[in-house]
Amino acid sequence: MIETVVVTGGGTGGHLKVADAFIDELFKRGINIIFIGSSNGQDKFWFENDIRIKEKYFLDTKGVVNKKGFGKIASLFNIFSKTIYCLNLYFKYKIKVVISVGGFSAAPATFASILKRDCNLYIHEQNSKMGKLNELTSKFATEVFSSFDDNSLVKDYPVSNEFFNSSRVREKVKTIAFFGGSQGAVCINDFALKVASKLNEMGIKIIHQTGKNDFERVKNEYKRLNINADVFDFSKEIPLKMSKADFAVSRAGASTLWELCANHLPTLFVPYKYAASDHQYYNAKVLKDKNLCFLQREDELSEDYFFEALNSDIHKISIELISSINPNATSQIVDIILKKS
Ligand SMILES: CC(=O)N[C@H]1[C@@H](OP(=O)(O)OP(=O)(O)OC[C@H]2O[C@@H](n3ccc(=O)[nH]c3=O)[C@H](O)[C@@H]2O)O[C@H](CO)[C@@H](O)[C@@H]1O
């Protein structure tokens, strides 16, 4: 009987949203949760005041991949010392199960799970191309779950039920949503402002998530254009915002991508071009190959392509999105984890 589970990982919203799904499921089952993340990145913002989590540790860890020379050595030493710290925690709490959702925040707690011999490591890889940490640690994992891998025991993504519950089949574009991922995307913000007046003339309403850094500028631009759009920097009510929209323009971060599918919302994806191994492009390409979305690289993003997409058969795409993902992936994954441990 597993009493306490460690959930680790984070950095950005995509990883943290999946961590949140696991925390929710474990909490419902009366299992104690220890969260181990980083003090750098968004981990504290998401979980610092979360009452579902029994113990929280935000360690001072940073990414190693883009560092060189002394910086790399210092980061590696830092991860090593934090790994020992986690290992001591595991002995204290008799930890036998660690769930990693990846990202640099996950490194020490994941390495510690490998060093503790009676501990099982489970990994959820969100993207179509495996992250560096998961590449390194997955061979030590008891199981790796991924929606892009045919060998995964559960292929559906851990999307929260709210996105399924508020889903509907779209008929006609009356409202458009622009989503920039957890941090916002200047290129999507600029594109939205470029097409806003035409959308307004067409009677199409605009919902726009800008990200924190670009919020004031975008809000003021809509004001200058005299357009009454629903503009916000970050919202906990994304399911509601999505359900109101009939079409979306979005980054192709994995969590957002599968939430859009669960909501049956036809989307034009504009992948973040600097994502590791171009994974956002390949995330969206899996849907594009099945004609379930529109896809354009940010350097090629054109108004013509966008308006053509708006005028296409979005009803058909919306219907076909119904079978692209099933609910309850998180509970299926947790069932497997508890059975194997
Ligand atoms: C720049 C970068 O490297 N981004 C990565 C990051 O994306 P990013 O952090 O943007 O992640 P995703 O798009 O996958 O997910 C964002 C999550 O935040 C939520 N949300 C977003 C906006 C908002 O206002 N409110 C809100 O709650 C969304 O509903 C979603 O659940 O992690 C993803 C999952 O590993 C990767 O696929 C992305 O490539």
The ligand as a Gaussian input file, in Angstrom:
#p B3LYP/6-31G(d) Opt

LIG

0 1
 C        8.572000      27.626000     -24.695000
 C        8.521000      26.179000     -24.343000
 O        9.520000      25.509000     -24.322000
 N        7.299000      25.711000     -24.083000
 C        7.082000      24.344000     -23.644000
 C        6.188000      24.400000     -22.446000
 O        5.094000      25.144000     -22.925000
 P        4.022000      25.885000     -22.074000
 O        4.487000      26.071000     -20.692000
 O        3.555000      27.056000     -22.832000
 O        2.996000      24.728000     -22.045000
 P        1.688000      24.222000     -22.712000
 O        1.217000      25.057000     -23.809000
 O        1.902000      22.772000     -22.963000
 O        0.716000      24.352000     -21.461000
 C        0.385000      25.548000     -20.862000
 C       -0.602000      25.231000     -19.775000
 O       -0.894000      26.420000     -19.074000
 C       -2.287000      26.609000     -19.072000
 N       -2.560000      28.059000     -19.132000
 C       -2.053000      28.802000     -20.145000
 C       -2.368000      30.141000     -20.202000
 C       -3.203000      30.705000     -19.219000
 O       -3.537000      31.893000     -19.214000
 N       -3.671000      29.894000     -18.238000
 C       -3.373000      28.583000     -18.158000
 O       -3.812000      27.890000     -17.244000
 C       -2.827000      25.913000     -20.305000
 O       -4.194000      25.612000     -20.141000
 C       -1.911000      24.705000     -20.341000
 O       -2.397000      23.686000     -19.507000
 O        5.849000      23.085000     -22.011000
 C        5.202000      22.248000     -22.978000
 C        4.980000      20.872000     -22.364000
 O        6.173000      20.253000     -22.042000
 C        6.032000      22.158000     -24.259000
 O        5.296000      21.454000     -25.235000
 C        6.355000      23.571000     -24.734000
 O        7.125000      23.524000     -25.902000

